[in-house]
Amino acid sequence: MVTPSSRSTRLARVVVATATAVALLAVSSPALAANGTIGVRETVCAESLFVRTEPLGAWMGTLYAGQTFQVKGPRSGGYIYGFAYGHVNRNGWVQDGWFC
C-alpha cells in the first residue's frame, strides 16, 4: 500500500533529481578551458577571444576557436600578454582561461 507520506517522499526525490539535472545542463563548460602557460603556444578554445592593447584596453583583433596564442606573460587582472597568430599577427593581451 502506498501511503501519502511515501508518495510525498518519492515526489520530493523526483523534484530534487530533476532540479539537479537541469542545473547541470544549464552550467556552461569552462572546465574544458585552461589558463595559459607562459612559454607555450596555446590553442584558443573560446568561440572568440578579443586581443587588446592592454588589460581591458582597446580591441585590436579577435582570435577564434582553433587559432593560437604564444603566451609570453606577465598576467594582470585576469589577462595575459603574448603573441596572437593568424590574421591578428601581433602582440597583445587576451583574457586568460580560454585555452585548450
N, C-alpha and C positions, 0 to 999 in steps of 0.2 A: 504494500500500500504506500502511495506517495502522500506524504504529509505536506501541509503548506510551508513548514519551515525547511524541508528538504528541497522543495520546489524553489523557494527563495534563494537557498544556498546555491543551487545549480544555476539559477538565473544570474546571480551575482558573479559566479565564476565565468560564465559566458560573457558578461559585460566587461569584466576585467580583461579577459583574454582578447576580446575584440578591440578594446581600447589600446592594449599593448601592441597588437598587430598594426593598427592604424598609426600609432606613434612611431613604430619602427619604419614603416613605409614612408612616412612624411619627412623623416630626417634625411637631409642631403648626405652625400658620402665624401666629406673631406678627408676621411681616413685613408682614401686612396692616394691622396696627395701628401707631399712631404716638404719640409724646409730644404732649401738649397744647401749644398755642401761646398764650402769655399775650395776653389781649385778644380771643380768638376763642371763639365759641360752637361747641364741638366736639360731634360725634355719637359716641356710645358704640358701639364695635364689639364689645366683650365681650358674652358671653351675659348676664352680670350684673356689676355693679360696685358694691361697697359704698361708701356715703358715711359718713364718720366725723367725729367731733368734733375730732380731731387726728390726725396721722400715727400709725397703729397704735392709735388711740383707740377709744372706744365707737362701736358701729354706730348710725346714726340713720336709715338708709334704704337702698334699693337702686335703682340705675338699671339699666335693661335695654337691650339692643341697640336702636338707633334713637333712644333718648332723648338729651337734650342736656345739656351742662355748660358754663357760661361760665367759662373759665379766667381767674382773676384773679392767681394767683401769691401767694406765692412757692412754690418747690419745697422739699421737705425729705424726705430719706431715701427717695426713690422715690415720694413722694406729691406732689400738687399741690392748691392751695386754689382754690376757686371756688364758683359757684352752681349747684346741681343743680335743673334744671327738672322739670316733671312733678309726680307725687304727692309727691316729696320736698320740692321748693319751698323750699329754704333753703341757706345757705352751709355748706360743709363740705370735707373732704379726701377725695380719691379716689386710688387707685393710678394713677400716671402710666403712659402707654404703651398705653392701651386705647382710643384714639380713631381714627376713620376718617380 
